[in-house]
Amino acid sequence: MSEIRVDSIGNESNTGGPVLSGITTFSGQQYFIPPKGTTAERPSDCPPGSIRFNTDSAHLEYWSGLSWLEFEASSEHIGIATAPAGSSNAGVGVRAFFGGGLDPATVTDIEFLTISTLGNAQQFGDLTAQRQRMGACASRTRGILAGGYTGSGFDNQIQKITIASTGDASDTGGNLTRSSNRITGCSNQTRGLFGFGNPSSDVIDYITIASDGDAKDFGDLSYNAEGGASLASPIRGVFMGGETPGSPSTPNNTIEFVTISTLGNAQEFGDLSFNPLQAAACSSSTRGVHGGGLNPSSAVNTIEFLTIATTGNTQDFGDLTDARGDIASASSATRGVWYGGSDPSLIAIIDFVEIATTGNAVDFGDPDNTKSSAAGSSNGHGGL
C-alpha cells in the first residue's frame, strides 16, 4: 500500500486551502488549526458545514447555510468543587446569572450562583453599561441580556456572556427591534424570545442565541403591556401578566403561549389569579412557576404554577419568604430561584422552591449587591 506524508498543504497565494472530499483521516499527537478571522471577516459564500475559528469571540463556529453559529457544549453542570463551604459556586450544577438592576442607582454588575447549592451570590462581571429591567435568556453555554433602561433612556442593545466562565458581558453587535425596558425573555436551546416592554408593547422579538446579530419579529401578544413575566419548555414559550399604562393603568392576569420553533402570534393559555406587575417566572421542562410582583401597587408573596403543555388557569403553589416586586428569577430542571426585589425599599433575599412539589419558598442566601430590577436566567432552565 502506498503512503504519502506531507507537513502542510496550501495554495500559492495563501488565501485558502484545498477541498478534501470523501473520508479523510488526520492523525497526530498535536493539533489541527482551522481557518480563522474576525466576525467582520466571516465569508458568506462557503458551503454549509464550513468551520472557522472566530478571533473576536474565541469560539469555533460553523456555517449553517444561513448564518454562522457557534459550537456549543451540551452539559449544564459547571462549578468549582474546591470552593469554600457555603459559597454559592461550590459543587457542580446549573449556574444562574442576574444582570443589571437598581441599588438604588442603575448598576452594571452581573452576579451568579449555583442553583443546586445554598449560599450568597457572587460577582460574575459587568454589563457593557448601566442597565435596569432588561430581558434575559440563555442556552447551555451563552447568556443573553437585552434592552433595559440606562438611567437616561431606553436601550435596544443585546449583550452576551459565556456562562461557564466569569467576566464582563460583550456586545453581540445586534439590537432588539425596539428600545425598551420592562421586557421579559425566555428560550429553548437555540432560540431566545423577548416580549412586552416600556413603552407598552405587544411585540415578541426572537434571536438565535449562538449567533450574533439583530433580533427579528416573531409575532405579537394579544395585548400591550410592560413588566410581564415569561417561562419556557423546550417547545413552548409562555408570557403572562404585566400592566398596560393609561388613566388609570390596566393590570393584566392574562397568560398566552407560542411555539418557540415557529413564528406567529401568541394564543390564549389561561389566567393568573391576580394582576401582577414586575413579577418573575421560571420552569422545569413541564411545570412553570410564577412568583411575587405588584398587585397593582402593593407587593405580594404569591407563587402559582401551571402545566406548560396544557392550557388553563394557574393554581396555588405557596408563598415567597417576603412579598416583593421588581424581582428576578432563574431555574434548574428541578429548582426555581427568586432574586432580590423591593417593597418599595430594597430586599436582600434569594429564596427557592422545588418545582415538582408545592409549598412555601425557603431561604437560599443573599445577593452580593442588594438590588431590584435585575434580569436573570441559567444554563439549565426548563427550556433546555
N, C-alpha and C positions, 0 to 999 in steps of 0.2 A: 504494500500500500504506500502511495506517495504522500509526502507531508511537506507543507510549506510553512515556514516560520518567518514572521515579519515583526519589526519593532513598532511600526506605525504606518497608517495609511492616510493620505491626504491628497488634495489636488494642488496644482502648481501655484495658484494664487492664494491658497489657504483661506478661501472664503466658504468652504463647506467640506463635506466628506462624501464617501461612496454610499450607494444604496445597496445594502446587503439583503437579499431576498431568501425566502425559504428558512430552513432551520440552521441557525448559526450558533456555535458554541464558543464562548470566551472562557478561557481557564487561566488561572494565575493566583498568586498569593497577595497581590497588591490591590488595585482598584481600577475602575473604569470611569473615565471622565466624559460626560455628555457635553454637547454644545451648551454655552452659557451666554447670558446677556441680561440687560435691564428689562424692566417692564415695557418701557418705550420701544425697545428693540425687538419685541415679540414679532415673529413673522405671522402672516395670515394666509399664506399660500401653500402651507405644508399639508401633507395628508393626515387624516385622523390617526391618533396614536403616536404622533411625533412627541418626543421627550426633550426637555431642556432644563437647565438649572437657572432659576431667576436670581440674579445677583442682588436685586433690591430686597426681596423677601427671604433670601437664603433657603428657598424650598425648591424641590423638584416639581415640575408641572408638565402637563400633557395637553395636547390639542384635541378636543372632542369632535372637531369638525365645525363647531360654532363658537367656541370660546376656549381660553386657556384655563385649566383647572389644576389645583394643587393636589399632589398625592397626599392622602390622609391616613394616619394610623387608626385602628378600629377600637382600641381599648380605652375605656374611660377611667381606668384605675391608675391614679397618679398620687404622689405624696412623698413624704420623707419619713421613712421608718425610724430614723435616728433622732427625730425632732424631740424636744423636751416634753415630758409628760404634761398634759393639759393644754398643749399647743394645738391649735385648730388645723395645722397641716401635718400632724403626726399620723402615722399609719398610711394606708393606701386606700384610695376610694375616689368617689366623684368629687370634683372641685367646683365650688360655686364662686362666682365673682360678682362684685357690686361696684358700679362706677358712678362717679359724679354725686351731686346732691347739694344740700344746704346744711351749713353748720354754725350760724345761720347764713353766712355768705355763700355764694355759689363756689363750689370746690372742684378740684381736678383729680382727687385721689381715687384709686381703684383698690379695693380690698378683696381678700379671698379667704376661704375656709374649706376644709374637707368635711363633707356632709355626714360621713359615717362616724365621725368623732364628735366630741364636745369640746368647747373652748372658745376663746376670743378670736375675732377676725384679725388678719394681719395685712400689712401693706403689700400690694402687688406692684404698683407703679402709678403712673399718672396719665390722664387723658391728654390729648393734644392742646386742650384749652379748657377753661371752666365751663361746666355744663350741669344742668339740673333737669330732672323729669325727662330723661332720654327714654328710648326704647332699647331693649336688649334681646338677643337670641344667641344661639350657639350650635355648632356641630361638636363632634367629639374632640376636635383639635383647635378650632378657632372660635373666639368670642367676638360678637359684633355689638357695638353701641352706636346708636344713630339718633340724629336730631337733638332736641333739647333747647334750653334757654341759656344764653351765655352770661346773663346779668345785665345785658343791654339790648338784646334782641333774640329772635328765634333763629335756629340754625338747621341746616339740612345735611351736614357732614356725616359720612359713615366711617367709623373708626374700627380697628381690629386689634385683637390681642391673640397671642399664642398661649392657650390656657395652661399647658404643661410647664411653661416657664414663668418667670416673673419679669416685669419690665414695663416700660411705657407703651401706651397704645400708639398706633401709627395710622395715618390717613390712607384709606383704600383708594383715594383718588376719585371716589364716587359719591353721589348725593342722593337723598330721597327726592321724590317728585315734588315735595313742598317743604318749606321751612316751618318747623313746628316743635312745640314741646307737649307734654302730657300725652305722648303716644305710648303704645304698648307693642311688644314684639313676642313672637313665638316661632317655632321652627321644627322641621324634621332634620335629618342628617344633611340634606343637600340644599334646602330652600328655606329662607327666612321671610316672615311676613311682618309688616308693621301697619297698625290700624289706629283709628281715631286721631286726635290731635287738637292743639290750640294754635291758631284759630280753629274753631269747631269744625270737624271734618268727618265725612263718611268714607274716605279713601282708604283702600288697602294697597300698599306697595309690596313688591317682592324683590328679593335678591337671590343670587346663587352664592352661598356662603363661602365656598372655596375660591371664588373668582372675584377680583376687584372690579369696580365699575359702578355705574349708576343703577339705582333701583328703577323698576318698571311698574306700570299699572297692573294690578291683579284683578280688581273689581271693586265693588262698593258694599258697604254695610247698608242696612235699610234706614239708618238714622244718623244724623250728625251729632257727634259728642266728643268730649275730651275727658281724659282721666279715667278711661275704662281699663279693664284687665283682660289678659288672654292666657291661653294654655294650649297644649297640643298633644296628640298621639302621633305615631308615625304617619297616619292617614289624614287626620282632621286637625284644623286649627279652629279654636273656639274663642269668640270675643264677647265681652259682657259688660254691662253697667255703663258708667260714665255719666256726664252731665252735659246737657245742651244749654248754652248760655241764652239769656233773654231777660225779660222783665215780667214775671220772675223767671229764673232759670228752671229747667226741667230735668230732674234726676231720672235716670232710666234703670229699670231692672231687667231689660231685655238680654237674652242670650241668643247668639247666632253662630253658625258654623260654616266653614268652607272646606273643600277637599284640597289639600296643600299642593298636590301634584298637577292640578288643573288650573285654569283661570275662570273667573266668573264671580257673580255677586253672591253675598252671604245668604244663607237660608235660615229660617226660624228654627230654633232649638227648644226654647222654653223660657222660664223666668226665674230670676233670683227672688228671694223672699223679702228683700229690701232694696233700696235705691242707692247704690254705693258710688262714691267718687274717690279716686285715688286709693282704691283697694289693690290687692295683689293676688295673683293666682299661680298655681303650679300643678304638676301632674305626674302620675305614673303613666304607663302606656295605655291604661284602661280607665283610670279614675282621675278626675280633676277636682282640686280643692281651691276654694276662694275664701280669702280672709281679710278682715279689717276694712278700713275705709271710713269715709264721712257720709252721714245719712240724715239730711243732706249736708249739715254743718257740724253735727256732733259726731265725734269719733265712736266707732263701735268695735267690739272684740269678736264678732260673729265669724264662725267658719262654717261653710257649707260645702257639699260635694255633689258631683254629678258623674254619671257613667258616659264616657265620651262617645262610644259607638252607638248610643241610643239618642233619643231626644226626650225632653221632659224638664220639669222644674227641679231646682236644687233641693237637697234635703239637709237637715241639720247635722253637722259633724261634731261641733264642740265650740270652745272659745279660745282665743289667744290669751296669753298671760296678761296683756294690757291692751285696752282699747286705743287704737291709733289709726291715723290716715297717713297719706304720703309715704307709703310703706313699699318695700321691695321684697321679692321672693325668688327662690330657686329650689330645685328639687333633684333628687336622685330617682332611681326606679322605685324606691321604697319610702323615702322620707322627704317631706316638704319643710322648707325653712323660710321664716319671715324675718326681715332685717330692718332695724331702725324704725323711723316714723316720728309723728308728732301728734300732740293733743292739747293745745296747739304748741306747747313747748316740746323741745326735742326729747326723745325717749331712747335711751341706750339699751336696747333689748334685741337679742336674737332668740327666737323660740322655734320649736319644731313639732311636727306630728308624724306618726307613722301612717302613710296614706291609706293602706289597706284596711285599717281599723277606723273606729270613730272614738272621739274623746278630746279632752282639752289639750292644748299645746303645753309643752314643757320647756323650761329654760335651757338654752343651748350655750350661751355665752354673751359677750358684748361686742359691739362694733369697736374697731380700733380708734375711729374718729366718730363721735356721736353726731348723727346727721339724719336728715329725712330726704325724701325726693330722689333717692338713688334709683338705679336700674340694675336688675340682676338676671343672671341665667347660670347655666352649668354645662359641663361636658358629659352629663349622664341623665338628662331630664327625660320625661316621658315621651317626647317626640323622636327620640333616637333609637 
